[in-house]
Amino acid sequence: MDHPLPWAGPSVNGPPLLPNGVGGDPELFGALDLGTNNCRLMIAAQTAGGFRVVDSFTRTVRLGEGLHHTGRLSDVAMNRTVEALQICAERLARRQVGMFQAVATEACRRAINGRAFIERAQAATGFEIHIISGREEASLAVESCANLIHNNRFGLPRARALLFDIGGGSTEIAWIRTEAAQQTESLIGYLSLPVGVITLSEQFGPMETMTPARYRAMVEHTRAYLHEFESVHRIRSEIRRNQVRLIGTSGTVTTLASLILNLPRYARAAVDGSLLPAGSARLAMRKLQDMGLSNIEAHPCIGPERAPFVLPGCAIFEAIHDIWPMQDIIVADRGLRDGMILRMLRKASPMFRRTARAPHARHVLSTSSLMQASGL
């Protein structure tokens, strides 16, 4: 599933290229995540402890806009997305990236014309894009958060971890077995919900007219998908035994953390690896409901592009926490791109140890800090 780029750089499956060879730089790795809402590119270089980002690109393309009602990707959305992908191709060529992967998720999985769009996108960019399953999506999210799962800064080791990733078209939930001594983790089970911030916003109407009743309906709609997973894996019983870490990796939880920290603008280094108390998260969600869309748009950590999807994301988060009520949530600003980069590093360097990128943040967020935050 790895592939060469147009300038004949090596694929991950191929032999590494020597620095004085022709083609891509073997020390640069690229990963592209084409989601329902965003197109994200990361270019990274290996370091002793993992990797450092040398270039990144994110654009809100809303590829899945209208998909809930039509079952198809619209021409306008596809055009926007191809433009963003061509920018990514130019950046990859400029950097001469040696190893690269690109994946597409729920919008392309679900759309009738999803595979036809991927063929069009590949022709326009010169690189392959693979539509991955919900299981693979969950597995990559786990990969990206491995060092958070095992980090002793969050207390004594736990035998289990529950990770959720709220996306535009779907939400992935991973139930994980952890081995503290070996610093390893394995996927026990996963759930890919056909519920994301775009699908909820389209299903339950415009956010400009959001009411408490409609918000509760979004929560209850999401909760209905979770009961069977709980009945199979009995996660609550492990929570009662204090054997679970809850990790959230999505724009929703990072937004909540940034609000509680009262950041003047969003800063990944301040948010990634922070610990979010459930009480603070619940209070922040209530405050966001009271703010209204115009005030959410004006908030420096959110902005007009993301504002329509904040409350649907909160509804999904609340449903997850209703079913699995944990006292604290570990916040992760990382995702599929991070997981892909880590896998490529291990494939390219067999001696590479996955200790990548210890979290920058050292914040334990509190309800009092939320109450002091301006605009909330």
For each residue, the residues with C-beta under 8 A, 3 or more apart:
1: 101 130
2: 11 12 13 99 100 101 344 347
3: 11 100 101 127 128
4: 8 9 10 11 14
5: 8 9 24 30 92 93 97 100 126 127
6: 89 93 126 127
7: 23 24 93 96
8: 4 5 22 23 24
9: 4 5 17 23 24 25 96 97 98 99 100
10: 4 14 15 16 17 23 24 26 98 99
11: 2 3 4 14 99 100
12: 2 99 101 344 347 348
13: 2
14: 4 10 11
15: 10
16: 10 26 98 348
17: 9 10 21 22 23 24 26 98
18: 21 26
19: 25 26 27
20:
21: 17 18
22: 8 17
23: 7 8 9 10 17 96 98
24: 5 7 8 9 10 17 28 96 97 98 99
25: 9 19 28 95 96 97 98
26: 10 16 17 18 19 98 99 348
27: 19 45 46 98
28: 24 25 43 44 45 54 95 96 97 98 99
29: 43 44 45 46 51 97 98 99 100 341 344 345 348
30: 5 41 42 43 44 92 95 97 99 100 101
31: 41 42 44 100 101 102 336 337 338 340 341 344
32: 39 40 41 42 85 88 100 101 102 103 129 337
33: 38 39 40 102 103 105 335 336 337 340
34: 39 40 63 81 85 102 103 104 105 108 121 129
35: 38 39 40 63 104 105 106 107 167 168 169
36: 63 64 67 105 106 107 167 168 169 170 196 198 199
37: 60 61 62 63 64 167 168 169 196 197 198 309
38: 33 35 58 59 60 61 168
39: 32 33 34 35 57 58 59 61 63 81 84 85 88
40: 32 33 34 35 56 57 58 335 337
41: 30 31 32 55 56 57 58 88 91 92 337
42: 30 31 32 53 55 56 337 338 341
43: 28 29 30 53 54 55 56 91 92 95 97
44: 28 29 30 31 51 52 53 54 341
45: 27 28 29 51 52 54
46: 27 29 50 51 345 348 349 352
47: 50 51 52
48:
49: 355 356 357 358
50: 46 47 342 345 354 355 356 357
51: 29 44 45 46 47 341 342 345 356 357
52: 44 45 47
53: 42 43 44 56
54: 28 43 44 45 95
55: 41 42 43 91 95
56: 40 41 42 43 53
57: 39 40 41 84 87 88 91
58: 38 39 40 41
59: 38 39 84 87
60: 37 38 305 306
61: 37 38 39 77 80 81 84
62: 37 65 77 80 168 198
63: 34 35 36 37 39 73 77 78 80 81 107 108
64: 36 37 67 68 73 77 106 107 110 111 168 169 196 198 199
65: 62 74 76 77 198 202
66: 69 70 72 74 77 202
67: 36 64 70 71 72 73 107 110 111 169 198 199 202
68: 64 198 199 202 203
69: 66 202
70: 66 67 74
71: 67 110 111 112
72: 66 67 111 112 113
73: 63 64 67 77 78 107 108 111 113 114 117
74: 65 66 70 77 78
75: 78 79
76: 65 79 80
77: 61 62 63 64 65 66 73 74 80 81
78: 63 73 74 75 81 82 117 120
79: 75 76 82 83
80: 61 62 63 76 77 83 84
81: 34 39 61 63 77 78 84 85 117 121
82: 78 79 85 86 120 121 124 125
83: 79 80 86 87
84: 39 57 59 61 80 81 87 88
85: 32 34 39 81 82 88 89 121 124 125 129
86: 82 83 89 90 124 125
87: 57 59 83 84 90 91
88: 32 39 41 57 84 85 91 92 125
89: 6 85 86 92 93 125 126 127
90: 86 87 93 94
91: 41 43 55 57 87 88 94 95
92: 5 30 41 43 88 89 95 97 100 127
93: 5 6 7 89 90 96
94: 90 91
95: 25 28 30 43 54 55 91 92
96: 7 9 23 24 25 28 93
97: 5 9 24 25 28 29 30 43 92 100
98: 9 10 16 17 23 24 25 26 27 28 29
99: 2 9 10 11 12 24 26 28 29 30 344 348
100: 2 3 5 9 11 29 30 31 32 92 97 127
101: 1 2 3 12 30 31 32 130 340 344
102: 31 32 33 34 127 128 129 130
103: 32 33 34 129 130 131 132 136 137 140 336 340
104: 34 35 107 108 109 114 118 129 130 131 132
105: 33 34 35 36 108 109 131 132 137 167 169 170 336
106: 35 36 64 109 110 134 167 168 169 170 192 194 196
107: 35 36 63 64 67 73 104 110 111 114 168 169
108: 34 63 73 104 105 111 114 115 117 118 131
109: 104 105 106 114 131 133 134 170
110: 64 67 71 106 107 114 169 194
111: 64 67 71 72 73 107 108 114 117
112: 71 72
113: 72 73 116 117
114: 73 104 107 108 109 110 111 117 118 131
115: 108 118 119 131
116: 113 119 120
117: 73 78 81 108 111 113 114 120 121
118: 104 108 114 115 121 122 129 131
119: 115 116 122 123
120: 78 82 116 117 123 124
121: 34 81 82 85 117 118 124 125 129
122: 118 119 125 126 127 128 129
123: 119 120
124: 82 85 86 120 121
125: 82 85 86 88 89 121 122 129
126: 5 6 89 122
127: 3 5 6 89 92 100 102 122
128: 3 102 122
129: 32 34 85 102 103 104 118 121 122 125
130: 1 101 102 103 104
131: 103 104 105 108 109 114 115 118
132: 103 104 105 136 137 140
133: 109 136 137 192
134: 106 109 137 138 170 172 190 191 192
135: 138 139 187 190 192
136: 103 132 133 139 140
137: 103 105 132 133 134 140 141 165 170 172 192 336
138: 134 135 141 142 163 165 172 173 174 187 190 192
139: 135 136 142 143 174 187 190 339
140: 103 132 136 137 143 144 335 336 339 340 343
141: 137 138 144 145 163 165 172 174 249 335 336 339
142: 138 139 145 146 149 163 174 176 185 187 339
143: 139 140 146 338 339 342 343
144: 140 141 249 332 334 335 336 337 338 339 342
145: 141 142 148 149 163 247 249 332 334
146: 142 143 149 150 183 185 342 354 356
147: 150 151 354 355 356 357 358 359
148: 145 151 154 247 273 330 332 359
149: 142 145 146 161 163 176 178 185 245 247
150: 146 147 157 178 180 183 185
151: 147 148 154 273 358 359
152: 155 156 157
153: 362
154: 148 151 245 275 328 330
155: 152 158
156: 152
157: 150 152 178 180
158: 155 161 178 242 243 244 245
159: 177 178 238 243
160: 175 176 177 178 188 235 238 243 244 245
161: 149 158 174 176 178 185 244 245 246 247
162: 173 174 175 176 235 244 245 246 247 324 326
163: 138 141 142 145 149 173 174 176 246 247 248 249
164: 171 172 173 174 246 247 248 249 250 317 320
165: 137 138 141 171 172 173 248 249 250 335
166: 171 196 197 248 250 251 252 253 313 316 317
167: 35 36 37 105 106 170 171 172 196 197 250
168: 35 36 37 38 62 64 106 107 196 197 198 199 309
169: 35 36 37 64 67 105 106 107 110 194 196 198 199
170: 36 105 106 109 134 137 167 192 193 194 195 196 199
171: 164 165 166 167 192 193 195 196 222 316 320
172: 134 137 138 141 164 165 167 190 191 192 193
173: 138 162 163 164 165 190 191 192 193 226 229 320
174: 138 139 141 142 161 162 163 164 187 189 190
175: 160 162 187 188 189 190 229 233 235
176: 142 149 160 161 162 163 185 186 187 188
177: 159 160 185 186 187 188
178: 149 150 157 158 159 160 161 184 185
179: 182 183 184 185
180: 150 157 183
181:
182: 179
183: 146 150 179 180
184: 178 179
185: 142 146 149 150 161 176 177 178 179
186: 176 177
187: 135 138 139 142 174 175 176 177 190
188: 160 175 176 177 233
189: 174 175 229 232 233
190: 134 135 138 139 172 173 174 175 187
191: 134 172 173 225 226 229
192: 106 133 134 135 137 138 170 171 172 173
193: 170 171 172 173 196 222 225 226
194: 106 110 169 170 199 225
195: 170 171 199 200 221 222 225 316
196: 36 37 64 106 166 167 168 169 170 171 193 199 200 312 316
197: 37 166 167 168 200 201 251 252 309 312 313 316
198: 36 37 62 64 65 67 68 168 169 201 202 309 312
199: 36 64 67 68 168 169 170 194 195 196 202 203
200: 195 196 197 203 204 218 221 222 312 315 316
201: 197 198 204 205 206 207 308 309 312
202: 65 66 67 68 69 198 199
203: 68 199 200 221
204: 200 201 214 217 218 221 312
205: 201 209 210 214
206: 201 209 210 308
207: 201 210 293 307 308 309 310 311 312
208: 293
209: 205 206
210: 205 206 207 214 215 289 293 311
211: 214 215
212: 215 216 289
213: 216 217
214: 204 205 210 211 217 218
215: 210 211 212 218 219 289 311 314 315
216: 212 213 219 220
217: 204 213 214 220 221
218: 200 204 214 215 221 222 311 312 315 316
219: 215 216 222 223 315 318 319 322
220: 216 217 223 224 319
221: 195 200 203 204 217 218 224
222: 171 193 195 200 218 219 225 226 315 316 319 320
223: 219 220 226 227 319 322 323
224: 220 221 227
225: 191 193 194 195 222 228 229
226: 173 191 193 222 223 229 230 319 320 323
227: 223 224 230 231 323
228: 225 231 232
229: 173 175 189 191 225 226 232 233 235
230: 226 227 233 234 235 236 323 324
231: 227 228 234
232: 189 228 229
233: 175 188 189 229 230
234: 230 231 237 238
235: 160 162 175 229 230 238 239 244 324
236: 230 239 240 323 324
237: 234 240 241
238: 159 160 234 235 241 243 244
239: 235 236 242 243 244 324 325 326
240: 236 237
241: 237 238
242: 158 239
243: 158 159 160 238 239
244: 158 160 161 162 235 238 239 324 326
245: 149 154 158 160 161 162 330
246: 161 162 163 164 324 326 328 329 330
247: 145 148 149 161 162 163 164 329 330 332
248: 163 164 165 166 252 253 276 317 329 330 331 332
249: 141 144 145 163 164 165 253 332 333 334 335
250: 164 165 166 167 253 254 313 317
251: 166 197 254 255 306 309 313
252: 166 197 248 255 256 310 313 314 316 317
253: 166 248 249 250 256 257 276 281 317 329 331 332
254: 250 251 257 258 266 268 271 272 331 333
255: 251 252 258 259 266 301 302 306 310 313
256: 252 253 259 260 276 280 281 284 285 314 317 331
257: 253 254 260 261 271 274 276 331 363 365
258: 254 255 261 263 266 267 270 271 301
259: 255 256 262 284 287 288 299 301 370 373 376
260: 256 257 276 280 281 284 365 366 369 370 373
261: 257 258 270 271 274 363 365 369 373
262: 259 369 372 373 374
263: 258 266 267 270 271 300 301
264: 300
265: 300 301
266: 254 255 258 263 271 300 301
267: 258 263 270 271
268: 254 271 272 333 360
269: 272 360 361
270: 258 261 263 267 274 360 361 363
271: 254 257 258 261 263 266 267 268 274 331 333 361
272: 254 268 269 331 332 333 334 359 360 361
273: 148 151 330 331 332 358 359 360 361 362
274: 257 261 270 271 330 331 359 361 362 363 364 365
275: 154 328 329 330 331 363 364 365
276: 248 253 256 257 260 280 281 328 329 330 331 365
277: 280 281 327 328 329 364 365 366 367
278: 281 282 321 325 326 327 328 329
279: 282 283 367
280: 256 260 276 277 283 284 365 366 367 369 370
281: 253 256 260 276 277 278 284 285 317 321 329
282: 278 279 285 286 318 321
283: 279 280 286 287 367 370 371
284: 256 259 260 280 281 287 288 370 376
285: 256 281 282 288 289 314 317 318
286: 282 283 289 290
287: 259 283 284 290 291 370 376
288: 259 284 285 291 296 310 311 314
289: 210 212 215 285 286 311 314
290: 286 287
291: 287 288 295 296 299 375 376
292: 295 296
293: 207 208 210 296 297 307 308
294: 297 298
295: 291 292 298 299 375
296: 288 291 292 293 299 302 307 310 311
297: 293 294 302 303 304 307
298: 294 295
299: 259 291 295 296 302 303 307 375
300: 263 264 265 266 303
301: 255 258 259 263 265 266
302: 255 296 297 299 306 307 310
303: 297 299 300 306 307
304: 297 307
305: 60
306: 60 251 255 302 303 309 310
307: 207 293 296 297 299 302 303 304 310
308: 201 206 207 293
309: 37 168 197 198 201 207 251 306 312 313
310: 207 252 255 288 296 302 306 307 313 314
311: 207 210 215 218 288 289 296 314 315
312: 196 197 198 200 201 204 207 218 309 315 316
313: 166 197 250 251 252 255 309 310 316 317
314: 215 252 256 285 288 289 310 311 317 318
315: 200 215 218 219 222 311 312 318 319
316: 166 171 195 196 197 200 218 222 252 312 313 319 320
317: 164 166 248 250 252 253 256 281 285 313 314 320 321
318: 219 282 285 314 315 321 322
319: 219 220 222 223 226 315 316 322 323
320: 164 171 173 222 226 316 317 323 324
321: 278 281 282 317 318 324 325 326 329
322: 219 223 318 319 325
323: 223 226 227 230 236 319 320
324: 162 230 235 236 239 244 246 320 321
325: 239 278 321 322
326: 162 239 244 246 278 321 329
327: 277 278
328: 154 246 275 276 277 278
329: 246 247 248 253 275 276 277 278 281 321 326
330: 148 154 245 246 247 248 273 274 275 276
331: 248 253 254 256 257 271 272 273 274 275 276 361
332: 144 145 148 247 248 249 253 272 273
333: 249 254 268 271 272
334: 144 145 249 272 337 338 357
335: 33 40 140 141 144 165 249 338 339
336: 31 33 103 105 137 140 141 144 339 340
337: 31 32 33 40 41 42 144 334 340 341
338: 31 42 143 144 334 335 341 342 356 357
339: 139 140 141 142 143 144 335 336 342 343
340: 31 33 101 103 140 336 337 343 344
341: 29 31 42 44 51 337 338 344 345
342: 50 51 143 144 146 338 339 345 346 354 356
343: 140 143 339 340 346 347
344: 2 12 29 31 99 101 340 341 347 348
345: 29 46 50 51 341 342 348 349 352 356
346: 342 343 349 350 352 354
347: 2 12 343 344
348: 12 16 26 29 46 99 344 345 352
349: 46 345 346 352
350: 346
351:
352: 46 345 346 348 349
353:
354: 50 146 147 342 346
355: 49 50 147 358
356: 49 50 51 146 147 338 342 345
357: 49 50 51 147 334 338
358: 49 147 151 273 355
359: 147 148 151 272 273 274
360: 268 269 270 272 273
361: 269 270 271 272 273 274 331
362: 153 273 274
363: 257 261 270 274 275
364: 274 275 277
365: 257 260 261 274 275 276 277 280 369 370
366: 260 277 280 369 370
367: 277 279 280 283 370 371
368: 371 372
369: 260 261 262 280 365 366 372 373
370: 259 260 280 283 284 287 365 366 367 373 376
371: 283 367 368 376
372: 262 368 369
373: 259 260 261 262 369 370 376
374: 262
375: 291 295 299
376: 259 284 287 291 370 371 373
